[in-house]
Amino acid sequence: MDWIRANKSLAAILGVAIAGAVGLGICLVLTYNGYSDSLDSLESLSKKIVNMEKAKLYPNEENLQAKEDKVSAYEDEVGKLGAVLLNLQKDVTTKPITDTDFQGKLKQRIVEFREKAETSRTALPKEFAFAFDSYTRSLPTQAATQDLNDYLDGVDAIVTAALDAGVSRIDSLQRTELAVEKDASKARKREAAKPAPAPPAKSKKKPGKKGAKEPKAAKAPVEITKVVEKRTVTLDVTADQAPLQALLNTLASATLMKHFTVLRVARIENEKLEGPLTNGKPKNSPPGYDQQNRDGLIKSVAVDPPPPDGAADKDKDKDNSKAEAIPVVKPEPPDAQKVLGGEMLKAHLEIDLIRFLEPDSGASSSGSAQ
């Protein structure tokens, strides 16, 4: 006490420092406790969110009825849309046809299109068969005939659009196989590679442990009804700019193309990747100037050679004795050459043929595409 009375200022400073240290410690303890509580609540909330995301819909009557109402409303809207689309494609509905009739129709179309191509001066591939080459030699399965017939009509419409547009050449025509075609080819391969049946081996059942549970059978995957089926036709053509533009407009037009077509890929490039010649002339060409033709080739245009020495004076004397003649106008060298617009275009087109399926037959059958 005597020291405090003797050093009042120092004692006051020490008192304030001790009180501040005690207050700071209390604040730190309270802050740490608040942080721990906040961290615990955050972890608890995160676990609840994860459990809610993983949890299934609680199967009470209210939730079940709400789910059934939403599914029914969705099915009604899909049915309305399907009815509209099916009504739009009623002109290309698949009609029953036999395998022999389909083969005869295919061969007849090939002959007709070759004659049409000659008339329109369009070059077709050597083995042109609408990409149905195998069916010109063998009959398809009856299960796939109706779908193939509808598929042939779609490819027919694309080739017709190319010929009507006036393309110069169809370089190649390919298509994807139908699901029924793949199944048939796989079945034939399995039958060909099927070994002779071996005698059944006697199997002894191992005694199971008492109380052991039998494994549960795996659930079959839910089959989703197919609404749309598409097939891809790949077409490579060589054409000028105007015919190619006409072909693309036809494929994109709902009035000119009765089938549902989607141009998915279009790659267009010049037929000649190198630029036209601008200098030089052919070997052993006669004297004259060079002129570039439409195909980018250089041809020589003959010009009268200059008169030899001494012949000019003789011609001058003759001209003085005769009446003055009208000079012949000689061609002048061209001041410009045509560089662009004189070559063809090569186009690679991948076209999806879309077919909207019947709601009842979409899940059971493969449907038919155009």
C-alpha positions, 0 to 999 in steps of 0.5 A: 500500500505504501508503494502504491501511495508512493507510485500512484501513476505507475500503479494506475498504469499496471491496473489498466493493463491487468484489466485489459488483459483480463477483458481480452481473454474473456473476449477470446473465450467467448469468440471461440465458443461462438465459432465452435457453435457456428461450425457445428451448426454448419456441419449439421446443416450440410449433413441434412442437405446431403441426406435430403438430396440422397433421400427418396420421395416419401411414399405418402398418399399426398406425394404419390397423388401429386406425382401421378398428376404431374406424370399424367399432365406430361403424357397428355402434352406429349400425346398432343405434340405427337398427334400434331407431328404424325398428322404432318407426316401422314403423306409418308406413312409406312405402307405394307410391302413384301420383300420381293416387291421392295427389291423390285421397287429398288431396281426400278428406281435405280433404272429410272434415276439413271435415265433421269441423270442422263437427261439432267447431265448429272454423273452418278456413282458407278455402283449407284443403288441408293446405298441399298446395294446388298438388297439388289442381290438378296432379299431383306427380312420381312420384319425389316421390309416396311422400315426399309421401304420408308427409308428408301423413300427418304433417300429417294427424296434427297437424290431427287432434290440433288438432280432437280437442283442441277448438281454436276456429279454425285460422288458418293451416297451412304446411309446408316443401317436400321436397327432391324438390319443390324439385328438380322445381320447379328442373328445370321452371324450367330447362326453361322458361328454357332457350334454343335450343341454339347451334351448337358453337364451334370452339375452338383449343387453345393450345400448352402450354409444355414441361415444364408440369404439368397442373392436378390435378382437384378431389376430389369431396366425400365424401357423408355418409349421412343418418340423420335428415330433418326437415320443419317444419309451422307451425300458428297456432290460436285456442283456450281454455287447456284445448284448447291444453294438450291439443294440446301434450300430444298433440304431446309424447306418444309414445303419442298421436302415432305420428309423431315430433314435436318442438315447436321453437317455441311463442309464445302470447299473449292474443287481446285485447292490451288489458285489459277495460273497467272504467269507462264504459258504452255510449251511449244506455243505459237507466238502471241499473248496468253489468255486464261480461259474459264477453267483456269488454263492458259491458251495462246492466241496467235498474233500476226508477226512483225514484218522482216527487215526491208519488207516495210519499204517495198510495202510502202511503195506498193501502198503509194501505187495503190489506193489507200486501204483500211487497216485491219484491227488486231486484237489487243492483249487482255488487261484482266484475267478471270480468277474467281467464279470459274470452278466447281464446289465440292460439298459433304452433307450429312442429313438426318432423316427424322421419323416420329413414331407411334406412341404405342409401337415406339417401345416394342418396335424399331419404328420407321424412319425416312 
